Amino acid sequence: MSAMSPLIPYQDAIRILKSSAKNRSKKIEEVPLLQSMNRVIAEDVRASEFIPAFDNSAMDGFAVRSQDLHDGTNRILVAARSIAGDLPGTAFDSNRVVEIMTGAPMPMGGFDRIVKVEDVSVHPAENGARIIEFESSAAKPEFVRFRGTDFKPGDLLCSPGTLVDSKLILGLAALGVSRVPVFQKPRVALITTGNELVSFEEPNVPEGAVRNSTGPYLMEALKSFGCEVRNLGVMGDEASENPIEFDEALRVALEEGFDLILTTGAVSMGVHDFVKPSVVKNGGRVLFHKVAIKPGKPVLFAEFPDFPNSRLLGLPGNPISSVVGADFFLAPFLREWFCGSESAPLKGRILGSLPPTPVGLRTFLKAKATLLPEGGYGVEILSGQGSFMIHSLSYANAWAVIPETGAQSGEVVEFHLFQERLWQ
């Protein structure tokens, strides 16, 4: 039996992981705007025009000129009407206002203020004309959207590493960006191991079997992380000395040039834990195996000199270990790949009891973070922390991080909100 591998500190493992991702070549492509959701921006996107393109009204009301106003009450003749979609039109004589609708262009000739329709009284004049009456203080320049107040040519909208969401699509569309420069999706091969696994769709689970939950979870997590995923299936683990199914799946993934091979299970020290031997047998160079964390200690990461574009990340098979692996190893790898930035951990005071945590291991605990009435965050450590226990994930919103030196109830610890684990 081989000697146990020493545990590598978490930060050292992440440093190795990020260095490997940074050294990986990245390809850029352009995709139509409406196909860019959840893709990652690969180049600076800058404005090429003024937004708004013209001065326009932010209110329904009347456009006026500062020079036509005097202190106190003003009575001015309405000369015309401007609605959204109109051209600015010609200039008007002094002592005239123009009725204007929200979004309509400001009239030419020095019109620089808007008085809202609810701040005027309207009086009839000769020949069907109208006169409005209002206090000079009601005419506001802030009711005008001046040209270029949102964007000017050269202004930066987004930079590499930005995840495209619906809000960014709003800005891209406003600037007329019909094709978006994004990183090509990493191609990921998912290999699940375990004789005990049956499909999650199985209504009647045989004795000794469990439904495969990590496979569907990782498939969807990888998609949400912006990856193209192929599920290579569930591999049995009867023959630990010669894992034929796994070896074949690994070779297929390498020969087809997958950027990342993600495995679950068979990475610990049991007689059926064949992932590491298979990786080595197939020319892999293990960069780390076993990290000083809980849960998820047996995580493994490898490169393949004969397949320099491929990496392998091996996660333990217990469901919560796989989730921790996705959030704290897979996400940092992809973030570095995509030039993205990680949100800094928040800090909160531990509320209630804290279960014992092992000294020397960084421990990730399912938690519920809340804002305290007196300010700051409170972090409640939830029950059901076993690496096989899924139920508490449904009402957790954060990972509490207990340092290697441990912590006690009432102390302040770092925590990560679930929705911020990939991008800010």
C-alpha positions in Angstrom: 0.0 0.0 0.0 1.3 3.4 -0.9 2.0 6.0 1.7 -0.7 8.6 2.3 -0.2 11.8 0.3 0.4 14.9 2.4 -2.4 17.5 2.5 -1.8 20.6 0.5 -3.1 23.9 2.0 -6.2 25.2 0.2 -4.6 28.5 -1.0 -1.7 26.5 -2.4 -4.1 24.3 -4.3 -5.9 27.3 -5.7 -2.7 29.0 -6.8 -1.7 25.8 -8.8 -5.2 25.6 -10.2 -5.3 29.3 -11.3 -1.8 29.1 -12.8 -2.8 26.1 -14.9 -5.9 27.9 -16.1 -4.0 31.1 -16.9 -1.5 29.2 -19.0 -4.3 27.6 -21.1 -4.8 29.2 -24.5 -8.2 30.9 -24.9 -10.1 31.4 -28.1 -12.5 34.3 -28.8 -15.6 34.3 -31.0 -18.4 36.7 -31.8 -22.0 35.6 -31.2 -25.3 37.4 -31.9 -26.5 39.5 -29.1 -29.5 37.4 -28.3 -27.3 34.3 -28.0 -24.8 35.9 -25.6 -26.7 35.4 -22.4 -24.4 33.7 -19.7 -21.4 34.0 -22.0 -18.2 35.8 -20.9 -17.0 39.0 -22.5 -13.5 38.5 -24.1 -12.6 42.1 -25.2 -13.4 45.6 -24.0 -16.7 46.8 -25.4 -16.8 50.6 -25.8 -19.4 53.1 -27.0 -19.0 54.3 -30.5 -21.7 57.0 -30.3 -23.5 59.4 -28.0 -26.3 58.0 -25.8 -28.7 59.8 -25.7 -27.9 60.8 -29.3 -29.8 64.1 -28.8 -31.2 66.3 -26.1 -34.6 65.0 -25.1 -37.2 65.4 -22.3 -37.3 63.2 -19.3 -40.9 64.4 -18.5 -44.2 65.2 -20.0 -44.4 68.9 -19.9 -43.1 72.1 -21.6 -39.7 73.0 -22.9 -38.5 76.5 -22.0 -35.4 78.6 -22.3 -33.6 80.0 -19.3 -33.4 83.4 -20.9 -37.2 83.6 -21.2 -37.7 83.1 -17.5 -38.0 85.7 -14.7 -38.3 85.3 -11.0 -41.8 84.5 -9.8 -44.7 83.7 -12.0 -44.2 83.3 -15.8 -46.9 83.3 -18.5 -45.7 82.1 -21.8 -47.4 81.2 -25.1 -47.3 77.6 -26.3 -45.9 77.6 -29.8 -45.9 73.9 -30.8 -45.9 70.3 -29.6 -43.1 67.7 -29.8 -43.6 64.0 -29.3 -41.1 61.0 -29.2 -39.9 60.2 -32.7 -40.2 63.9 -33.9 -37.3 65.7 -35.4 -36.0 68.6 -33.3 -37.7 71.1 -35.7 -36.9 74.7 -36.2 -36.1 77.4 -33.7 -38.9 79.4 -32.1 -39.3 83.1 -31.2 -38.4 84.2 -27.7 -41.0 84.0 -25.0 -42.4 80.8 -26.4 -42.6 77.3 -24.9 -43.1 73.9 -26.7 -45.3 71.2 -25.3 -43.2 68.1 -25.1 -43.6 64.4 -24.3 -41.2 62.1 -22.5 -38.4 61.1 -24.9 -39.2 63.8 -27.5 -36.3 65.8 -28.8 -35.7 69.3 -27.3 -36.6 72.1 -29.7 -33.7 74.0 -31.3 -32.8 77.4 -30.3 -31.6 77.3 -26.7 -34.3 75.3 -25.0 -32.6 73.9 -21.9 -35.3 73.3 -19.2 -38.5 71.4 -18.7 -41.4 72.3 -16.5 -43.6 69.3 -15.7 -47.2 69.3 -16.9 -48.4 69.0 -13.3 -46.6 72.2 -12.4 -48.4 74.5 -14.9 -51.8 75.9 -15.3 -53.1 76.2 -18.8 -55.2 79.2 -20.0 -56.8 79.8 -23.4 -55.6 82.5 -25.7 -56.7 84.0 -29.0 -57.2 81.8 -32.1 -57.2 78.6 -30.1 -53.7 79.1 -28.7 -52.8 78.4 -25.1 -50.7 80.1 -22.5 -49.1 78.3 -19.6 -48.5 79.8 -16.2 -45.8 78.5 -13.8 -43.3 79.5 -11.2 -39.8 79.9 -12.6 -38.4 77.5 -10.0 -40.5 74.7 -11.5 -38.5 74.8 -14.7 -35.6 72.3 -14.2 -32.5 71.5 -16.3 -32.4 68.0 -14.6 -35.6 67.2 -16.5 -33.6 67.3 -19.7 -31.6 64.3 -20.9 -28.7 66.0 -22.5 -26.8 64.3 -25.4 -24.1 62.0 -24.2 -25.0 62.0 -20.5 -25.2 58.2 -20.5 -22.4 57.3 -23.0 -19.9 59.2 -25.0 -17.7 57.6 -27.8 -14.9 55.6 -26.1 -16.8 55.0 -22.8 -16.2 51.5 -21.5 -19.4 49.4 -21.1 -17.7 46.1 -20.1 -14.3 44.4 -20.0 -13.0 40.8 -20.3 -14.3 38.5 -17.6 -17.8 40.2 -17.5 -20.6 37.7 -17.4 -23.4 38.6 -19.9 -26.7 39.0 -18.1 -30.0 40.6 -19.1 -28.8 44.0 -17.7 -25.7 44.0 -19.8 -27.7 43.0 -22.9 -29.7 46.2 -22.3 -26.5 48.3 -22.6 -25.2 46.3 -25.5 -28.4 46.8 -27.4 -28.6 50.5 -26.6 -25.1 50.9 -28.2 -26.0 48.8 -31.2 -23.7 45.9 -30.4 -25.3 43.2 -32.5 -22.4 40.7 -32.2 -20.7 40.3 -28.9 -17.0 39.2 -28.4 -17.0 36.3 -26.0 -14.6 33.5 -24.9 -15.4 30.2 -26.6 -17.1 27.9 -24.1 -14.7 25.5 -22.4 -15.6 21.9 -23.5 -16.0 19.8 -20.4 -16.4 16.0 -20.2 -18.2 14.8 -17.1 -17.4 11.2 -15.9 -19.3 9.9 -12.9 -18.1 6.8 -11.0 -19.8 4.3 -8.7 -21.4 0.9 -8.9 -24.1 2.0 -6.5 -25.5 4.8 -8.7 -28.8 4.5 -10.6 -30.6 7.2 -12.6 -32.2 10.0 -10.7 -35.4 9.1 -12.7 -35.5 5.6 -11.1 -38.7 5.4 -9.1 -37.8 2.3 -7.2 -34.2 2.3 -6.0 -32.8 -1.3 -5.4 -31.4 -2.1 -2.0 -27.8 -0.9 -1.7 -28.2 1.7 -4.6 -28.5 5.4 -4.5 -29.8 7.9 -7.1 -27.2 9.8 -9.1 -27.6 13.4 -7.9 -24.1 14.8 -8.5 -24.3 14.1 -12.2 -27.3 16.2 -12.9 -26.1 18.9 -10.5 -22.7 19.2 -12.1 -24.2 19.2 -15.6 -26.4 22.2 -14.8 -23.7 23.9 -12.7 -21.3 23.6 -15.7 -23.8 25.1 -18.1 -24.5 28.0 -15.7 -20.7 28.5 -15.5 -20.7 29.0 -19.3 -19.4 25.6 -20.4 -20.3 23.2 -23.1 -20.8 19.8 -21.4 -20.8 16.2 -22.5 -21.8 13.5 -20.0 -19.7 10.4 -20.7 -21.8 8.4 -18.3 -21.4 6.5 -15.0 -18.4 4.2 -14.8 -18.4 1.1 -12.6 -15.5 0.5 -10.2 -15.3 -3.2 -9.7 -11.8 -3.6 -11.2 -9.7 -1.0 -9.3 -6.4 -2.4 -10.8 -7.8 -2.2 -14.3 -10.7 0.2 -14.5 -11.6 -0.6 -18.2 -14.6 1.7 -18.4 -13.0 4.6 -16.8 -9.7 4.2 -18.8 -11.7 4.2 -22.0 -13.7 7.3 -21.1 -10.6 9.1 -20.0 -8.8 8.3 -23.3 -11.8 9.4 -25.3 -12.0 12.7 -23.5 -8.2 13.3 -24.0 -8.2 12.3 -27.7 -11.2 14.5 -28.4 -9.4 17.5 -26.8 -11.8 18.4 -24.0 -10.5 21.4 -22.1 -11.5 20.0 -18.7 -12.4 16.4 -17.6 -14.5 16.6 -14.5 -14.8 13.4 -12.5 -16.7 12.5 -9.4 -15.9 9.7 -7.0 -13.0 7.2 -6.8 -10.4 9.8 -5.7 -9.8 8.7 -2.1 -7.7 5.9 -0.7 -10.0 2.9 -1.0 -9.4 -0.2 -3.0 -11.8 1.0 -5.7 -10.4 4.6 -5.9 -8.9 4.3 -9.3 -9.0 7.8 -10.7 -5.4 8.8 -9.7 -3.8 5.5 -10.9 -5.7 5.8 -14.2 -4.6 9.4 -14.7 -1.0 8.5 -14.1 -1.2 5.4 -16.4 -2.6 7.6 -19.1 0.3 10.1 -18.9 -1.2 12.5 -16.5 0.9 14.6 -14.1 -0.9 15.1 -10.8 -0.4 18.6 -9.5 -2.2 18.0 -6.3 -4.2 15.3 -4.6 -5.8 15.8 -1.2 -6.4 19.3 0.1 -6.6 20.4 3.7 -10.4 21.1 3.6 -13.6 19.5 4.8 -15.7 18.3 3.1 -14.0 17.4 -0.2 -10.5 16.6 1.0 -9.5 14.0 -1.7 -9.9 16.5 -4.6 -7.4 15.9 -7.4 -6.1 18.1 -10.2 -3.9 17.0 -13.1 -2.4 18.0 -16.5 -1.5 15.8 -19.4 1.8 16.7 -21.1 0.8 14.7 -24.2 -2.5 16.6 -24.3 -1.4 20.1 -23.2 -4.9 21.6 -23.7 -6.6 19.2 -21.3 -7.0 19.3 -17.5 -8.6 16.9 -15.1 -10.4 17.9 -11.9 -11.4 14.9 -9.7 -14.0 15.6 -7.1 -15.2 13.2 -4.3 -18.5 11.5 -4.9 -20.5 12.6 -1.8 -23.0 15.2 -2.9 -21.9 18.0 -0.7 -18.2 17.3 -1.4 -19.1 17.7 -5.1 -20.9 21.0 -4.4 -17.9 22.3 -2.4 -15.6 21.2 -5.2 -17.7 23.0 -7.8 -17.8 26.3 -5.8 -14.3 26.3 -4.4 -12.2 24.6 -7.1 -14.1 24.5 -10.4 -15.3 28.1 -10.1 -11.9 29.5 -9.4 -10.5 27.5 -12.4 -13.1 28.8 -14.7 -12.9 32.4 -13.3 -9.2 32.4 -14.2 -9.9 30.9 -17.6 -12.4 33.6 -18.3 -10.3 36.5 -16.8 -13.1 37.0 -14.3 -12.8 38.4 -10.8 -13.8 36.8 -7.6 -16.0 38.7 -5.1 -14.3 39.2 -1.8 -15.7 37.1 1.1 -18.1 38.8 3.4 -17.7 38.6 7.2 -20.4 37.8 9.8 -20.7 36.8 13.4 -21.6 33.2 14.1 -25.1 33.0 15.6 -26.0 30.0 17.8 -24.0 26.9 18.1 -21.1 25.8 16.0 -20.4 22.1 15.5 -16.8 20.9 16.2 -14.5 21.4 13.2 -11.1 19.7 12.7 -8.0 21.8 13.5 -5.8 22.0 10.4 -8.6 21.8 7.9 -10.4 24.7 6.3 -14.1 23.8 6.8 -17.0 24.8 4.6 -20.3 24.8 6.4 -23.8 25.3 5.0 -25.1 28.5 6.5 -27.8 31.1 6.4 -26.5 34.7 6.4 -28.8 37.6 7.4 -28.4 41.3 8.0 -28.6 42.1 11.7 -30.7 44.9 13.0 -27.7 46.5 14.6 -25.8 46.3 11.4 -23.4 43.7 9.9 -24.1 40.1 9.1 -25.1 37.2 11.3 -24.2 33.6 10.1 -26.4 30.7 11.3 -24.7 27.4 10.9 -27.4 24.9 9.8 -27.9 21.4 11.0 -27.2 18.5 8.7 -23.5 19.2 7.8 -22.6 15.7 6.7 -21.1 15.4 3.2 -24.0 13.1 2.2 -26.7 15.4 3.6 -28.4 17.5 1.0 -31.6 18.8 2.8 -30.1 21.9 4.4 -28.9 23.2 1.0 -32.5 24.0 0.2 -32.6 26.8 2.8 -28.9 27.7 3.0 -27.7 30.8 1.1 -24.0 30.8 2.0 -20.9 28.8 2.8 -19.4 29.7 6.2 -15.6 29.3 6.1 -14.1 28.1 9.4 -10.4 28.7 9.3 -7.8 26.0 10.0 -7.3 27.3 13.5 -11.0 26.8 14.3 -13.6 29.2 15.6 -16.2 29.6 18.3 -19.8 30.8 18.5 -20.0 34.6 18.4 -16.7 35.0 16.5 -16.6 36.7 13.1 -15.8 34.4 10.2 -15.8 34.8 6.4 -18.7 33.6 4.3 -19.5 33.4 0.6 -23.0 33.9 -0.7 -24.0 31.1 -3.1 -24.8 33.4 -6.0 -21.5 35.1 -5.9 -19.2 32.1 -6.2 -18.3 32.6 -9.9 -18.5 36.2 -10.7 -19.1 39.5 -8.9 
